[in-house]
Amino acid sequence: HTAGRRRDAAVLLGWGRNTLTRKIKELGMKVDGGDDDEADEG
């Protein structure tokens, strides 16, 4: 549904993109390298 875009996934969940990114890291989930939001992360 979001084609790997964290920003779009976060909107669907009602979360901010940083919250989604934090949850992914906390859960130790692997993420494909093609995420267009990666560059926004500092």
N, C-alpha and C positions, 0 to 999 in steps of 0.2 A: 503493500500500500504506500510506503514512503520511499521505496527504492534506496533504502539505506541512509536517507537524510535524517540525521538526529533532530534537527530543528522541526521538521514535519512530524516526526514521531512524538516529540515532546508536546507539540500542540495537541495531537490526538489524545495524549494522556492527561492534558491539563497541567503539565509541568513546564518549567523553564529548561532550556537546552543544557545549562550547566548542571541542573539537578539530574537530568537523564544521564549525562556523562559521568557524574559522580556515582550514580547507582550502578552503571555498567562496570566501573572500576571496582566498586565495593563487592560486587558479585563475581568478579574475576572473569567476566564474559569476554570472549574473543570477538573482535570487530574487524570486518574486512577493511583493507587499506583504502578503499575507494570513497570514503566518507568525505563529502565536500565541506563539512563543518570542521574538520581537523585543523585547518589553518587558523580558525578563529580562537583556538585554545591557548594562546599565550606563548 
